[in-house]
Every structure is written in structure tokens, then in C-alpha cells.
């Protein structure tokens, strides 16, 4: 089928909390296109359970939230970014409430006060939530608002292949003017162009064999931005969620951090608790510490999993606060009101990403990045629980402010050339894609996982070079499809993770090396600069 050309004021690539918040914030000002890889309700936001961190209680303070975040980030958070986010937290929550998000309220007869929970790394109860399905509550509300807005054009089952760049005669710089987008329903590559382009494609946790994320978390925005000339930072810090359900048929079901916040105990197979041996905060230690402790005990004992037990709490309390976890576990014959939950760590969140400023601007003119795709400096070496959804809302609104203020002055881009598929053929060897996909995720898990060594990283470096050569040869000769696009991006992100890990010769936060177990006295970001660096230099950190 012949490809089509779409023209909008703003192109948003990604349809999670960040992308849809931005779309709604721009709807009155611009004609906006929103691309979704699958259906709108697919993606990491929908599956987020715990909640959103914000200072909402009179006993809590901005300073306390900032301090907790800085502490969890192991010296690498950028304090200005942390303050920027935390100070806008209450307004972000109010915006969500105004959109219609139904957060859980206190059961004391009050009609206005919301129930707040506490999670690892937080010193106060500041997690506002909707039972244990906050992501679904937020995402479904935003989806309803987007679908009802005539200025927002939603394109489901569209996956971006690469960004379009062209010279801007008004500035003399290279600008981003759109993207080539694979239409999965029509099996063709369309051209989408806009004055401003925003990457809101989420993280890259599917680069690992075990992940809490849906299959769509393939690092598309990070890979595309790198190929277009943008700097990438701190990709070695991949957060592994300590507690994902361990069951052969469970897929990637995450057992929310809020269970530990409400008193659940981590136990060995013999029923013994162990977290106090690793951290005085026990089960409420930050995720990197808990994940390493579980990994250590599993390897020490040769155990396939450990256990998370909340059965000592009243059954009614468990059913009220954790209906999603209870129902999902019951699907596999586990009654969490009476039994412990088998759990393992799994790749969960990408703390690094595309370097941006507080407006979400990247190094490339008219290209923005928000949400998990971006590197704002908020998370440092370890994301604190429930700061991520807050970051999505805050930076989406900030980017919207900047785009609204400048959109009228941005010239429309010149028409881009259509996608050229005349020199490729249909593949009869898709087994190559599935084999490479499996190999990539397995060696990343084995060599670049929770605990790293120099030798493991060297092995990973060797493997990724060979794999990328095979993938590029395949990409150059055959028609693109969803699996090939994602594999190409995953391989690119894997290289960035490995390169970043090789450069960090210390242990800090989520990066733990047996060869360099100590933490350096000087905290530095790992910033990778592409050979085709766009050169805008709008964001420089030491």
C-alpha cells in the first residue's frame, strides 16, 4: 500500500501518562497527532500499581520529599530537577483530579481527604493511589479525555521507525520535523510531520529477559534520539523491581511496592526474614538494595525465588487495599490472605535516557522527550518509588508551556521525502528476528544484570557488536515490521547500556560491580555523545 503524509502542529510519539498529558495540555492551542504502538491502553502506565508521590499531607514537606529523593538517588540526582518536580507535585495531582481520576479516599467518613501510603525510600506517607491499580485509573481517565477531544488525532498501531531531520533556514540549525512511522494495520511506512515532535515512548526494560514491563518497552525513543544526534545519559542505571510474581504462566506481573509499605515481609524459603541483615530499613529500603539482597539470597541458596508475605494482616485489609494483586495471584492458586507470594527481581525502570532540560527540550531543535524516555536528573542512580508518574505529569505540563509559548513562531517544516522501500524485499527468514531477540535479552540478563563484572561487560560488548551487524544487514535488505523495528532499537539501547556500564568504575545505586565495589567520592553522570551530535548544548551538567 502507498504511504501517506500527515501534517500536524505537534506530533507526540507515545500514548502513556506523559504523552496523553501533553496532548491534553496542548489541545486548545494546536492540532496534535498522538501515535500509539498498540491500543491506547497498552503500555507501562496502564500496569502501574503503586501510586504517585507528592507532598499532600500537612505533616509532610517539600524539603522531606526532596531529601528522600536525593538520598535514594545515591548522589547523582540533580537537586534543581528534584525541586522542580517536587514543587509542582501538588498541582500535578490536582490536575489529574480535575480530569476525573478517582483516587482512594480515607474510610473515616471524610469526603475530601485521600488515603496516602508509604513506599521504600520515603520517610512519610505521600503516595496517592487508586487502590492498587493507579496506572489504570490515570491512564483510562486520560484516554477518555483524549478520545473526546476533536483537536487530538489518535493513531493506534503505529510505531515510529526513525526521526526526520532537515535544515532550518530561519536558524541555520538542523531541526526535527517529524518521523517515518510504520502503520501496522496497513503494513506500510507513513510520513508524519509537525512543527514540534515529542518522544514519550517509555523505557527499555524489555532489553532484559525478565521484566515487569509490557513488550512495548523497547527503548524506541532513546534509540531514535541517539541516531538523530542527541546525547544520552546514565543508561547503566536500570532499576530492577524486587518483587515480580514468580510463576511459569504469570508473564510480567509486578507485585506492588505498596505491599511492603503496608507491612509485608520478605522471607526465605524456610520462612525466615532477611532484609534486616542488609539494611536497617528492612523491607522499606530503596529498591536497588532490596533487589540485590533478594538476588544475593537466591544465588546463595540456589533458590528459584523468595517470598513476600502479607498474610499476617487482616484479610479484609488485604482485599480492600490490594484487590488487583489478590485477584491475579488467585488466578495461579495463591491466596495472599493465607499464603506468601513467590517473587523474583525483574527489570522495571530505565533511569537514564535522552538528555533534556526542564522543558523537555533535547539537543535537537524542535525535539522534546518526556517521561521514562528522558533523562531529567530526577532519579539519579536509583529511582525512588512512585516518583516516575509524577515526573510524567510535571514534565509533560512543562513541555506544553514551552511549546504553547513558541509554536506560532516555528515555521512549518518542508515536505519530507516518502519512505523508500524499493530496494528491499519481504523476508522469508523471520526466525532470525526471534532468535536475535532471545539472544539479546538473555546475554543482557546474564552479563549486564543486577550484579556486574568487567569480564561480563566485555563479553556483552563482543556479543552486541556481532548482533548489531546481523540486525543491520537484515534491516538493510528486508521490509520493516514491528518486531524488526523493536529489535533494532533494543540492540541500540543495549549498546548504550553496556557502554555506560563500562565507563562507570565504581558501584553506585543501581550499578553494582564486583570489580569496583566502592563508591567514588565524586559523583558524575555518564553522558554519551553521538558522532553526529546535534550540538545545541542546551543542557550541560558536570
N, C-alpha and C positions, 0 to 999 in steps of 0.2 A: 504494500500500500504506500502511496506517495505521502511523504512527510508534510506536516502543516506548520505554519508560522503563527505564533501567538504573541501579541503585544499588550503589555500592561504597564502601569506606572511602577508597580512593585511586584517582584517575584520572590515568594517565600518557599524555600525548598525544605520541607519537613512540616509535619502536622501534629506535633506533640504540644505540650503546655506552652513552650516558648513560641513556636510558630503560630499557634492559634491566638495567643495573647497579643502578639504583634499584629496579626491580621485584624483583629477586632479593634485594636488601638488606632489603626490607620483607615478603617473602613469609611469614615466620613470625609477623609481627605483625598483618597486615592482609589483607583481601580486596582485590585490586588488579586494575583493568582497564587493559590496555595497548592503545592504538589505533595501528594501522599503516596508512599511506595506501595501501600496496600489499601485496605479500607481505612477510613479515618480513625476507627477505634483500635487499630493495631499500633503497636509501638510501646516503648518503655513507660510512658506516662500512665497509660491505662492500667498497668500492672503494679504501679507503686502503691504500697500498702500503708506505710507508717504515718506520714503526715508532712506538715510544713512547719519549719522552725521560725518563730517570730516572737518578739517581746510584746506579749499581750496581757500579762499579769502584773498587778501593781507591785508585787514583791520581786519582780524581775527587772533588769535594767539593760539598756543598750550596752553599757560597759561590760556587763557579765557575759552577754552573748558574744561580743567581740573577743573577750578574753578566752572564752571556751573554744571559739573557732581558731584563734591563734595557737592555742595550746594543742589542739588536735592536729593542726597543720604542721607541727614539728619544725617550726622556724621558717617555713617557706611561704606562708600566707603573706600577701601584700596588705598591710594594715589599712591603707586608704581604700582598697577594694572591699575589704571586710566591712569597714564602716559604711561605705557607700551602700552596700547591700542590706546590712542590719538596720540602718537608719530608715530605710524605705520599706522595711518588712511589714509594719502595721498597715500602711497604706495599701500594700500589695494584697494583704489578706482581705482588707475591706473591699477592694475592687472585686475580688473573687466572690465575696458575699453578695455584693451588688449584682453580679452576673447571675446569681442564683445558686451558688454552691451550698449544699446543705452539710455543714459541719456538725459534729456531735456536740450536743449541749449537756450541761450538768443535769443530773437526775434529782435535783433538790427543789424542783418546782419553779426555778428561775427560768424565764423565757429568753433572757438576753446573754447569759454567761455560757461560754463554751468550755467543754472538757479539754484540759491540756494534759498531755502525757510527757514522760521524760525518757530520753534515749541515751545511748552511750556517748560520753564526752560532754553532755550537758549538765550543768550544775543546778538547773531549775526546770520545772515543768513549763515548757514553752512550745510543745508540738501540738498544733491544732490539727484535727483529723476528722475524717468521716468514717467512724468505726475502724475497720482495718482494710478499707478499700478507698483510701483518699484519692489516689490517682484516677480511679474510675469515676468518682464523684466530680472531680475537677474536669477531667477530660470530656465526660459526657455532657456536662453543662456548657463547656466552650464549644463543643461540636454543635449542640443545638443552636447556640447563638450565631455561629458561623453559617450554618445552613439556612438561617432565617434572614441573612443579610444579602441584599441584592448586589452590593458592591464587591462581594467576595466570590471569586470563581474557583471552585474546588476541582482539582483533577486527581481522582483516585487512580491507583495502579499505574503511577508514573514514577520512574526512577531516573534521576539525573545521571548522565554519563560523564560530562565534563563541563566546566565553565567556559563561556565565550568571553574573550577579551579583545579589545580594539583600542587604537589610539584615540584620545580625546583632544580634539583640536582646540578646545577652549582652555585646556590646562597644560597641554603638552605631555601629559602622563598617559600611561596605559590604564584603562578602566575596565571593570567588569560590566558586561552589557547583557548577560543572560546565561542560558545553559542549553546544551543539547540534552534532550530528555527522551528516554526510551518509554514509549507507550506500550505497556504490557498487554493491553487488550487488543490493540491493532497491530502489534508486532512491527513497529516502525519507530524511527527516531525523529521527533519533532523539535522545532526551534522555539524556545521561549525567550523573549527579550523584554527588558524593563530598564527604567532609569536607575533603580536600586535593586540589588539582589541580596537575599539574606539566607545564610546557611543555618538551618535549625534541625539538622539530621540526627542528632543524638550522638551517642558514643560508639565505642568499638569493641565491646566486650565479647562479641562473637568471634574475635580472633583467638579465643581460648576454647578448649574442648568442653569445659564445664562453665556454664554461665547462667545467671539468673535472668538474662535479657532475652527478648524475642529475637528471631532470626534477622530482623531488620537492622540490628545494631552492628553494622559492618563498617563503620567509620567513613562513610561516603563523603561527608562534608570536609573532614580533615584531609582525606586523600586528594579531593578535588582542589582544595585551597592550596595545598603543598604544590601540586602540579601547576597551579596558576601563579606561583611565586610568593606565597605567604609564609611567614615564619610560623613554626610550630614549637610549642614549649612543654616540657615536663611530661613527656609521654611515658616515662618509666614508672610513673605513679598510677598503677592500675589497682583500684580497690577491689578486694575480694570480700564479698559479703560472707560473714562467718557461718550463716545458717540458711542453707538451702535444703529442702526436703530430699532425703536420700531414699529413692525408690526407683526400680528399673522402669516404671511407667509414668513417673511424675514429671518428666521433662525438666523444665527450668523453674519450678515453683519456689519462690522465695518465702521463707518464714520470717515475718516482720521483726525488726529490731525492737518493736514495742513490747513484745513478749518479755524480753529481758528487762525492759524498762518497768514492766509491771510485776517483776519478781521471779521470772522463770530462771531455773538453774541449769547450767551446763554440766553434764555428767559423763564420766567414763562408762564403758560397758558394764562395769561392776556396780554402778550407781554412785560412785564417789565423785564429789565435786572437785574441781582442779584449778579454777581460774585464779583463786587467791594466791597460788604459787607463782603466778606470772605478773599480777598487778594488784595493788591494794584496792582498786576499784572493782575488782572481781568481774562479774558479768557486764558491768557498766563501763568497762574500759573501752577506749576507741576501737573501731573495727579492725585496724591493722594488727593491734595487739591480740585481740580475740581470735582473729583468723590464723595468725602464726601459732598461737597456743593450741588451737584445735589441730592444725597441720602437724605440729610437733608431737602431740599425743597420739595422733593416728599413726604416724610413722614409728614412734617408739613402741607402740603396742601391736603394730601390724593390723590395725583395725580399719575396716572399710568406712566406718562412720563413728560419730559420737552422738550424744543425745541431749535434747533440750526439753526440760521438764517443767511444766506449769501446773501439773495435776494436783499440787498441794493447795492451789487456790480453789475457792468455791466454784462449782460447776456453772452456776448462773452468771457469775462474774466473767468466766471464760467465754461463755456463749454470747454474752452481751458485747464484750469488747473485741472478740476475735472470731466473728461468725465465718469469715472467709477462710481463715486458716483451719478452723474446726471442720467446715464442710469439705474442704479439699483433702484433709487428712482422712476423714471418714471414707472418702472415695477409695482409699487404699487400705481400709480396715484399721485405721489408727484413731482411737478415741482420745483426744488430747485432754479430756477431763479426767481420764484414768491412766493414760499411758504417756511415756516420754516419746518425743518426736525424733526419729533418726535424721541427723543433719550432717552436711559437709560444706566446706567453703566453696564458693564459686565466683568467677569474675563478675563484677557487678557495676562498676562505675569507672569512667575514664576521667582522671583528674586533670590531665593535660589537654591540649588542643590548639586551636588556631589563636594566635596572639591577637588580642583586641584591647581597645581602651574602654572607658566606662560608657561609651555609646554603642559598643559592639562593633566599632569600625576595625577592619583588618588593614593589612599593609597595602591592599589593592583598592584603588578608588572605587567607590560605589558598591563595595562588597562588605557585608556585615556578617558576623557569626554570633549566635546566641545559644544559651543552653549548654548541654553537655559537649557540643561541638567546639565550644570556645575555651580559651584559657584567659580567665579574668584576673587571676591571682587570689580568688576567694578561698580555694580549697587547699593550697599549699601541697604538702607531701601526703596529706590524708584528708579526705572529705569528711566533715562531721555530719552525722546522721541528720537527714531532713533539711539540710541547707540547699540541696540541689533544686527542688521545686521552687524554693524562694528565689534562687538565682535566675531561674527561667522567667518568672514573672517580672522581677525587678529589671533585668537587662532587656527584656522584650519591650517594656514600657519606656526605658531609657532610649533604646534604639528608635522607637516610634517617635519620641520627642525630636530626636535629631533629624529623622527623615522628614517629618512634617515641616520642620523649620527650613529645610533646604530643598525640598522636592521641586518646587516651582523654578528654581534656578538651575536645575540639572537638565541639560539638553537630552532629547530622546536619542537613543543610540542609532547608529547606521545599521541598515539591514544586514544580518549575518548570512553567510553562505549556508545553503542547506547541507545536511549531513550527507557525506559521500560514502555510499556502500557499494560502489561499482566494482571495487577490486577485492571484495570478499565473497565467500560462498557460505552456504549453510553447512553446518558441521554434522558429521555422522559419527563423531567420537566424543560425545558429551561425558563419557566416563572419565575423560581426562580432567574435566572440571571437578567432578565429585571426588576423584582421587586426590587432586591437589588441595581441595578444600579440607579434606580429612587430614592429610599430612600436615598442612599448615597449622591447624588448630592443635594437633597432637604435639608437635615439637615446641610450639609456644607454651603449652601447658607443662611439658617436661623440662624445658630449658629456661624459660623466662617467666616462671610462675611465682608463687608466694615467697620462696627462698631461692636465691640465685647464686651462681658462682661464675668466675671468669671463664672457666672451661665450658660451662653450659652455654654462656653467651657467645663464645667463639663458635661452638657447634651450630647455634641458631643462626649466626651471621653467615656461615657457609651454606646452610640449607636455604635461607631466604634468597640468597643470590641465585642459586640454581633454580629455585621455584619461580622467581620473578622472570627469569629468562624464558622458561617454558610458558608461563602465562602470557608474556608479551608476544611471543611467537604465535600463540593461539589467538590472542586478541587481534593481531595484525592480519590474520588470514580468514577469520570466520565472522559471521554475523553476530552482533552483540545480543545478549539476552540477560535476564535478571541475574542468573547465577554467575555468569561470567563477569558482569559489572561488579557484583559484590565481591567476588574472588579477587579481582584486580585491586579493588580498594582495600580489602583485608590484607593482601600481601604488602601493599604500600604502607599501611599503618603498622603492620608487624615490623617492617624495616625501621620505621621511625621509633618504635618502642625499643627495639634491640639497640639501635644506635644511641639512644638516650641512656639506656641502662649501662652500656659500655662506658659512657663518659662519666657516670657518677661513681666515683671511687670512695664511697662511704656507704653506711646504712642510715637511712633517714625515712621515717614514716613508712610508706607502702613499699619502698625499695629496700630489701634486706639482702645483703651479700655476705656469705660466709667468709669470703676473702677480705672484705673490708667491713668488719662488724661494728667499728666505731663511727660515731657521728662527727663530722668535721666542725671545727669551731666557727667556720664561715659558711653561711647558708647562701647558695647560689642556684638560680634557675638553670635548667638545661634548655638552651634555645638553639634550635636547628634552623639554619638559613639556607634556602634552596639556591641553586646556581643561577636561577632566573629571578632572583629576589626582586619584588616589585619596587622596593626602595622608598616607600613612602615615609618610613620611620616615624610613624605617629605614636609609637608606644615603646619606650625604652626602659628596661628595668636592669638593675645591677644584679 
